């Protein structure tokens, strides 16, 4: 049974997601359709990239991932060279699974070393751009489910948008990183991996300074601190996470937002 996953910003309040599934099932009744994440809002492309990157290892070969989120473009910002085309749609086979998405930099956010072949999907009619998940992506997924040639619906391209992400680094005994995702518990997941952390810290001491409190050790479980206390922990994907036991770290620590975008800097001081 072929699996199709959905990653979107459609949410569950409206009927949009239901009619996407209705179109899938009406053409392939035996599909297994999984909602990977359907309530992506702020920072949609980077959030989708985090979700897809950490979900791919758990799905079998041949899974089709429909990632219907757009990069939010501010046309009033004249200082930016906008090269993203949300009306151009791509398909690739990566790690033996298919990813279908807008041309918004998602693929290189999933993997900075991404080098799989990328194809541009054909479609007719500008009206399909509005609800592209239903009117473009579903048709492409059905085509793949029926084992038809990819080149029947797409052509090879090399000029797709390649977004870059901020990598953690060490400077003057300070490990610097960024928050990249906030889960439903309000945990702030950073771009610092367990390997990054211990390569930087080695056998030395460290302090991660929060308002009114410094954290100097990594916990194995949330229950190792009192209710309402902050902690550092590596999540199940191996990323450093800032959490508060029983509370939302995001709500308590990110009081001020930068525009619409989540922005959380991680600064860890290293000392002997």
N, C-alpha and C positions, 0 to 999 in steps of 0.2 A: 504494500500500500504506500503510495507516494505521499510525502509530507510537504505541506506548504505552510510557512510561517508568515505572520503579519506583524510588522513593526510600523506603527503609524501614530499620528497625533489626533486621530478621529474621536477617541474616547468611546464611552458606552452610553451616553445620554441620548444621542441622536440615532437615527436609523441607518446612517451611512455604512457603518461597519457590517451591519446585518445584510445589506444588499450586495456588498462585496462577496460575502460568504455565499449568499444565495446564487450569485452568478457562477462561482466556483463549483458549487454542488450541483447546479442544474446541468453543467457540462461534464463534470466528473464526479458522480455520486459517491464513489469510493475513496475520495481524497480524505486525508487526515489533516485538517486545518487547525493550526495552533496559534493562539494569540501570544506572540513573544512579548510585546509591549505595545499597548495601544493608547497610552495616555502621555506620550512625550510632548512636552510643551516648550520650556525655555531651552536654549542651546540644542536645538533638535538634532542637528547632524552629528555633533560630538557625542550626545547621549546615545543616539542610535548606533554609532560606531562602537561605543563601549559595550552596549548590549549584544550586538552581533559578534564582536570579537570574543566575548566570553561565553557565548552560546554555541558557536560553531563546533567546538570539540565534543559536544554532547549529542549532536545529531548525526544520523547515518548518511553515508554517501548518497548523492542524488537529491537531497533535500533542497527545496526551492524557497529562498528567503525574499519576500517582497518587502522592501524598505521604502515606505512612502512618506518621507519627511523632506521638507524643503529647507534650504539654507535661507534664513531670513535676511533679505537685502534691504538696506536703507538707501533708497534712491536719492535722498536729500544729502547724503554724505558725499560731497564732491571730491574729497581727498582720497577716496578709495578707488583703486582700479578694479572695477567689478568685472570678473571674467566668468562668473558662475552663470549657467543657463539652466534654470529650473524646468524648462520646457523640453530639454534634451534628456533622453532616458537611456540608461546603460544596462548591460547584462554581462556577467562574467562567470566563469567557472573557477572557483577558488577553493582549495582543499577538498576537491571532489564534490562541492556543493555549489548551487547557483545563487547568485545575488543579483537582484533586479532593483535599480535605484535611479533617482535623478542624477544628473551630472553636477554634483555638489561637493565633491571632495571626499565623500564617504569612504571610498575604497582605500585611499592612502591613510585615512585616519584609523581604519581597522588594522592596517599593517603598513608601517612606514616604508617597508621594503617590498611592498606589493609589486609584482611584476607579471601577473597572469594576463592572458589576452582579454581585451575589453572590446565589446561590440556595442554599436549604437542601434537602438531599436527603431524599426520603421513604424510609422503610424500615419494615418490620414485624418485630417480635420483638426483645426485648432481647438474646437470645442472639447476634444478629448483631454486637453491639458488640464482642465478644471478639476475633473475627478479622475486623474490618471491612474490611480490604484485600480479602480473598476474598469476603466475603458481602455487602458494600455497594458498594465501589469498583469491583470488576470488573463487576458488573451495570450500573453507571452508564456505565462505559467502553464496554461492548458496545452499550448503547443509543445512545451518541453515534456509534460506528462505523457503525451502521446508519442514520445520518442521521435519527434520530427527533427529535421536538421535546423540547427541554430541559424545558419546562414540564410534560411528561407525568410527570416523575420528581422535580421540584423546584419550589419556590416562591420568589419574590423575597423577600429579607430585607435589612434595613438595620442590624440590631442585633447583628451578628457581632462577635467580640472583635478589637479593634485594638491590637496590641502596638506599643510604641515601642522604638527602639534608641538606643543611646548614639552621639551624633555627635561627631566630633573637633572641637576648638576651640583657639583661641589665646588665652592670658591671660598678661600680663606677660612677653612674649617667650618663652613656652613653648608648644609645640604638644603637645596632649594627645590621646591616642587609646586604643583598646583592641584587644587581640587578639580576633578574631572566629571564627577557624577554624584548625585544625591539620591539615595534610594528612598522608598516609602517610609522607612523608619527615621529618616532625617540624618542618617549616617553619611558623612562626607568622605567619599572614596577619592584617593589621590592618585597621581601618576607615578608614585614611588613604589617600585616592586620590592619584595623581600630581598631579592638579590641586590638591587640598587642600594637598599638601606644598609645591609651588612657589609657590602664592599666599601661603603663610605665610612661607617662607624668602626668597623673591625672590632678591636677589643677595648675601644675607648668609651667614655661616658658621653651622654647627650642630653639636651634639654629642648623640648618643644614648648614654647611659651604661648600660653593662652591668657586672656584677660584675668588677672588675679591668681593665676596658677601655672606652674611649670610641670610638664610631664617628662619623666626621666626613665621610663621603662615601658616595655611592650607587654601587654597582657595577652593571655591565651583565650579568655572568655570575658564576656561583659560582666558576669557576676563577681569578678575579682575586685570590683570597686563598689562603693556605696551607691545607692540609688541617687541619681542626679549628679553623679561625679563624672568628669570626662576621662577618656582613656584613649590610648593608641592600640590598635590591634590589626593583624593582617587578616583580610577577609578570605573567603574560600577560593578566590581567584589569585590570591597572593599579592594583593595591593594593600598598601598602608591605608588604614581607615581611621578617621577621627570620629569618635562616637561619645555619646553621653548615656549612661545606663538609665534606661526607662524614659529618656527624653529625646527630643530632636536636636542634634548638634547644629543642624542647619539653622533652625529658628533661633537658637540661643547664641550662636557665634557669628552668623551672617545677618546682622541686623540691618546693615546698609547694603543695598544692592547697587551695582554699577550698571545703570541703565536697566535694561530688561535681563541682562546676562548675569549668571552666577559667576562670581569671581572670588576665589579663596586661595590665598597664598600660604604655602607651607615653608616655614623657616626653622630648621633644626640646627642648633649650635652644637658643635662637637668639641670635646676637650678631654684632656688626660685626667 
